[in-house]
């Protein structure tokens, strides 16, 4: 009987950790999306300094969450977001406005991909 309670406690702990992880990831990607949108609005006004500053804040946020992302998110996905941020930053600093639209979409795609991959679904259970 004691083993059953221990197993049940472990199951509940795993469920709670999973729910916390999903909520934390949602918050992180929402914050990243907000900064990316702010950066893109500045880029549309061809204000490279403000666009780069907002994107650097997104990069800082992403890097500050390494304690989480490097444990709970696939490393290929973490690298893809980091690469997209710095490729886009290069385009902004060089004022290559034609490259920025694709860069913003690529970054958003990677953030949404992580969000979808980490959410619990019937497909991820079976």
Secondary structure, 3 states (H helix, E strand, C coil): CHHHHHHHHHHHHHHHHHHHHHHHHHHHHHHHHHHHHHHHHHHHCCCHHHHHHHHHHHHHHHHHCHHHHHHHCCHHHHHHHHHHHHHHHHHHHCCCHHHHHHHHHHHHHHHHHHHHHHCCCHHHHC
